[in-house]
Amino acid sequence: MSNDILTLKEVAEYLKLAEKTAYRLAAEGKLPGFKVGGSWRFKESDIEKWISAQITNNKK
């Protein structure tokens, strides 16, 4: 696992989403992130865990 911090743009690219969609998911609390000075930031390890949880939830 990594402790790298990603920007909204980087997370959107990583998840292959539009930045607007990534922003909406983060703002709604559906994507794990935090704000620093008004800008969203994401821990790569949290995003990896979120992806695993999404895969698990979709298999049910």
GIDAFEN-V460723 format. One record per residue. SS is DSSP state (h for helix, s for strand, l for the rest). PHI is phi in radians with two decimals (* if undefined). D_CENTER is the distance of its C-alpha to the mean C-alpha in Angstrom with 2 decimals. Layout:
ss=SS phi=PHI d_center=D_CENTER
ss=SS phi=PHI d_center=D_CENTER
This chain:
ss=l phi=* d_center=15.00
ss=l phi=-1.99 d_center=13.97
ss=l phi=-1.86 d_center=13.50
ss=l phi=-1.14 d_center=12.42
ss=s phi=-1.77 d_center=10.56
ss=s phi=-1.93 d_center=8.60
ss=s phi=-1.49 d_center=9.17
ss=h phi=-1.03 d_center=7.74
ss=h phi=-1.07 d_center=10.12
ss=h phi=-1.13 d_center=9.24
ss=h phi=-1.15 d_center=5.63
ss=h phi=-1.04 d_center=7.63
ss=h phi=-1.12 d_center=10.34
ss=h phi=-1.07 d_center=8.84
ss=h phi=-1.55 d_center=7.85
ss=l phi=1.00 d_center=11.06
ss=l phi=-2.07 d_center=10.25
ss=l phi=-1.23 d_center=12.13
ss=h phi=-1.00 d_center=10.79
ss=h phi=-1.06 d_center=12.32
ss=h phi=-1.18 d_center=10.48
ss=h phi=-1.07 d_center=6.93
ss=h phi=-1.08 d_center=8.90
ss=h phi=-1.07 d_center=10.58
ss=h phi=-1.07 d_center=7.95
ss=h phi=-1.16 d_center=6.82
ss=h phi=-1.11 d_center=10.61
ss=l phi=-1.44 d_center=11.56
ss=l phi=1.39 d_center=9.80
ss=l phi=-1.53 d_center=8.37
ss=l phi=-2.08 d_center=4.63
ss=l phi=-1.24 d_center=5.38
ss=l phi=-2.77 d_center=6.18
ss=s phi=-2.58 d_center=9.73
ss=s phi=-1.77 d_center=12.16
ss=s phi=-2.23 d_center=14.72
ss=l phi=1.00 d_center=17.64
ss=l phi=1.53 d_center=16.00
ss=s phi=-1.91 d_center=13.17
ss=s phi=-1.30 d_center=9.47
ss=s phi=-2.36 d_center=8.43
ss=s phi=-2.44 d_center=5.93
ss=s phi=-1.43 d_center=7.92
ss=h phi=-1.00 d_center=7.90
ss=h phi=-1.13 d_center=9.73
ss=h phi=-1.18 d_center=7.46
ss=h phi=-1.16 d_center=4.91
ss=h phi=-1.07 d_center=8.48
ss=h phi=-1.13 d_center=9.76
ss=h phi=-1.09 d_center=7.49
ss=h phi=-1.07 d_center=8.66
ss=h phi=-1.05 d_center=12.06
ss=h phi=-1.14 d_center=12.27
ss=h phi=-1.13 d_center=11.69
ss=h phi=-1.13 d_center=14.37
ss=h phi=-1.09 d_center=16.60
ss=h phi=-1.15 d_center=16.46
ss=h phi=-1.34 d_center=17.32
ss=h phi=-1.47 d_center=20.25
ss=l phi=-1.33 d_center=21.89
